[in-house]
Amino acid sequence: MTGTHIAELNVARLKYEINDPRVADFVNNLNRVNAAAERSEGFVWRLKEEAGDYSVVVDDDPRIIPNLSVWENVESLENFVFKTIHKRIYERRAEWFGMMEKMHFVMWPVEHGHQPTLEEAWDRLAHLNTHGSTDLAFGWDHVPTANLWRSARCETSAA
């Protein structure tokens, strides 16, 4: 099988521990959002852990939550992010997640059938933070056909 798909890594750091009631709405919606992703047109694969969807520990910090998935194309990913239940959760991100100092979202092409590792994804994110958007690692701004993110990035959560 030849051709490429798009992999994405999105990293967030919870403001509170995963069992804290202040992040309960986020935690309680994880399965719902992940199920919506898996049913979405263009979805290919996502990183899962046996213990649960939020059990991947990064740098010994259990409050960092990485999301790693593969999509047929950027349009499919963009539609999932901004046209499904994910959008409602995304709009409330300031309630649950702190601001990241560097870019925390990256996309890159992967060969059909390739399931990227978290280490590979971190390398792509580091490349983006070092070099800016390139064909090897990029954000929404590098994709001329991606438009939904432009309005979403300016939204703020209700106080």
C-alpha positions in Angstrom: 0.0 0.0 0.0 1.5 3.4 -1.0 0.6 6.9 -0.1 0.4 8.9 3.1 -2.0 9.8 5.9 -1.7 12.5 8.5 -0.5 11.8 12.0 -1.2 14.3 14.8 0.0 14.8 18.3 -1.9 17.2 20.7 -0.5 17.6 24.1 -2.2 19.3 27.1 -1.3 19.6 30.8 -4.2 19.3 33.3 -4.4 22.0 35.9 -5.4 19.4 38.5 -4.9 15.7 39.1 -6.9 13.4 36.9 -9.2 12.4 39.9 -9.8 16.0 40.9 -13.5 16.9 40.6 -12.6 20.1 38.8 -11.6 18.0 35.7 -14.4 15.5 36.0 -16.3 16.9 33.0 -13.3 16.4 30.9 -12.5 12.9 32.1 -16.2 11.8 31.9 -16.3 12.9 28.2 -13.1 11.2 27.1 -14.7 7.9 26.0 -17.4 9.8 24.2 -15.0 12.0 22.3 -12.7 9.1 21.5 -15.7 7.1 20.2 -16.7 10.0 18.0 -13.2 10.1 16.6 -13.2 6.4 15.8 -16.6 6.8 14.0 -15.5 9.9 12.1 -14.9 9.8 8.4 -11.2 9.6 7.7 -10.2 8.2 11.1 -7.4 5.6 10.8 -5.9 4.9 14.2 -5.2 6.3 17.7 -2.9 5.5 20.5 -4.6 3.6 23.3 -3.4 2.2 26.5 -4.8 -0.8 28.3 -5.4 1.0 31.5 -7.4 3.8 29.9 -7.2 6.6 27.4 -5.5 9.0 29.7 -2.9 6.7 31.2 0.1 7.5 29.0 2.5 9.2 31.3 5.0 11.7 29.8 8.2 12.8 31.6 6.9 11.3 34.9 4.1 13.9 34.9 0.7 12.2 35.1 -1.0 15.6 34.3 0.4 15.7 30.8 -2.1 14.1 28.3 -0.9 13.3 24.8 -3.3 12.5 22.1 -1.8 10.7 19.1 -3.8 9.6 16.1 -3.7 9.0 12.3 -6.2 10.4 9.8 -6.7 9.9 6.0 -6.1 13.6 5.5 -6.0 17.0 7.2 -9.7 17.7 6.2 -10.9 14.7 8.1 -9.0 15.6 11.2 -10.2 19.2 11.0 -13.8 18.1 10.6 -13.5 15.9 13.7 -11.8 18.6 15.8 -14.2 21.5 14.9 -17.5 19.8 13.8 -18.2 17.1 16.4 -18.5 16.8 20.2 -14.8 17.4 20.3 -15.5 21.1 19.6 -17.6 21.5 22.7 -14.8 20.0 24.8 -12.2 22.1 23.0 -14.1 25.3 23.8 -13.9 24.5 27.5 -10.1 23.7 27.5 -9.2 26.7 29.7 -11.2 25.2 32.5 -9.1 22.0 32.6 -5.7 22.8 31.0 -3.0 25.3 31.6 -1.3 27.3 28.9 1.7 25.6 27.2 4.9 27.6 26.7 5.6 26.0 23.3 3.6 24.6 20.4 1.7 21.6 21.6 0.1 20.4 18.4 1.8 19.0 15.4 0.9 17.1 12.2 3.1 15.2 9.8 2.7 12.7 6.9 3.0 9.0 7.6 3.0 6.1 5.2 -0.3 4.1 5.0 -0.2 1.4 7.7 2.3 3.2 9.9 1.3 3.7 13.6 3.7 6.4 15.0 5.2 6.0 18.4 4.9 8.6 21.1 8.7 9.1 20.8 8.3 9.8 17.0 5.5 12.2 17.8 7.6 14.1 20.4 10.5 14.4 17.8 8.1 15.9 15.3 6.8 18.4 17.9 10.4 19.3 18.8 11.1 19.8 15.1 8.1 22.2 14.8 9.2 24.1 17.9 12.7 24.5 16.5 12.1 25.1 12.8 8.5 26.3 12.5 6.1 24.6 10.1 7.8 22.6 7.4 6.6 19.6 5.4 8.1 17.4 8.1 6.2 18.8 11.0 3.5 21.5 10.8 0.5 23.2 12.3 -2.9 24.2 10.8 -1.3 27.3 9.4 0.8 25.2 7.0 -2.3 23.7 5.3 -3.9 26.2 2.9 -7.2 24.2 2.8 -7.6 24.2 6.5 -10.0 27.0 7.6 -12.1 25.9 10.6 -9.1 26.4 13.0 -8.8 30.1 12.1 -12.0 31.0 13.9 -11.6 28.5 16.7 -8.2 29.7 17.7 -9.6 33.1 18.6 -12.4 31.8 20.7 -12.1 32.0 24.5 -13.9 29.9 27.0 -16.7 31.5 28.9 -15.7 32.8 32.3 
